[in-house]
């Protein structure tokens, strides 16, 4: 079994939490389907999509902590208390919201499907998973500045 790449619920962009809140307020029942588009047309190694899905499934174990909620409240004081205490505290990722596969040439294909407010919180994590896996598998070093 792989070690999880994403170990904290709030390893995300604050903008995504704001969008989640806005969409939940304005379009709570909206169901979306959108597709990943790789502008570089990267060819990934065989089995890469399976590794991505394994990491996405590990996200299902993440739960937001008291301290993460308190930190978000400080960063987003304009967000209603119910969003933090009911929506985020009870939130669980569901790997069925994501489908990942590779075409015959090794290009990564991915679709997100589900309630818009839920899938919003998954996007950054999945992109980080792809990036981290790609660099670890290819042996390249990723530097953060």
N, C-alpha and C positions, 0 to 999 in steps of 0.2 A: 504494500500500500504506500502511496505517495504521501509525503509531508505536505500539508496544505500551504499554498502560496499566500492566500489571504487568511490572516489569522484574527483580524479585528473587523467588527461590523462596520465601523466608521472609516475603514480604509476606502474612502470614497471622496468625491468632490462635494463640498457643501452645496454647490449649485444643484446637484442631483437631489439632495434632501429638500431644497426649496421647490424644485420642480415637482417632486413627488407630492408635497403638500398642496401646491397650486392645482395640480391635476386631480388630486383626490377631492378638493373643494369644488372644482368646476366640472369635471368629467369623471365622477366616481365609478361609473359603469362602463367606461370606454374600453373596448377590447381592441388591441393593436396586433399587427403582424409586420415586422420589418426585418430587413436582411442586411447582413454584414457585407460590405463591399471593400475588397482589398485593392486599393489603387495601384499598388506596386506589383500585383499579380505574383506574389511570393509563392514559390513551390516549397511546401513543407514536407518534412520527412514522413515516410509511411508510419501510420499509427498516431500521428500528431493529434488528429481530431479526437481519438479515443482518450489521449492524455488530457486534452482540454476538458472533455466531458467528465473525466474522473475528478478533476479539480472543481468543476461546477457542482458536482454532487457533494463534494466536501463542504461547499458553502451552506448546504442545508443544516449543518451542525452549528453555524454561527448564530449567536444571539447577542443583541445589544446589551451592554453592561450599564449599570447605574451611572458610572463615571462617564461613559460615552454620551449618555443622554444629557447629563449635566453640562458637558462640554458643548453639545449642540444647542442647548438652551441659551448658553452665553453667546454663541455665535449667531443665533437666530432668535433674538428676543421678540420679534414680531410674529413668530409662529405660535399658534394656539397650543395650550397645554395638552389638550386631548390628542394631538398628533404625536407628541412624544410618549405620553403615558399609555395610550391604547394602540395606536397604529404601529409605532416603532418598537415598543416594548414587546408586543406580541408577534412581530413580523418574523416570518420564516421564509427563506428562499426555497424555491421549488425548481429542481433541475428540469422538470418537464416544460418549463417556460423557454428552454433553449434546445435547439437541435443543431448539432455540429457534425459535419462530415467532410470528406475530401473527394474531389473529382478524380478522374483517372490520371490526371497529370500531377496531382498532389496539391492543387489549390484548395484553400480552406473555404468551405461554405458554411454559413451559419444563419439561423433564423431565430428571432425572438417572437414569442406569441403568448399573449395573456392580457391581464388587466394592465392598462397603461401605467398606472401609479406603481404597480409592483415591478414591472420590467424595467422601469427607469432606474431603480436601485441596483439592478444587475449589470448594467452596461459597463461601467467603469471597472468593476471586478473582473468581468470576462476579458476585457481588453488587457488588463494587467496580467491575467493568467496567460493569455496568448503571448504577450511580450516576454514574460519571465520564462515560460517554457521554451520559446524559440531561442532565446539567448543561452539558456542552460544546455539545451540539446545541441545547439550548433557550436558551443564552446566559446562564444563571444562574450566579452565583458561589457556589461551595461553600466555606465557611469551616470550618476545623478549629480547635477550641479545645483 
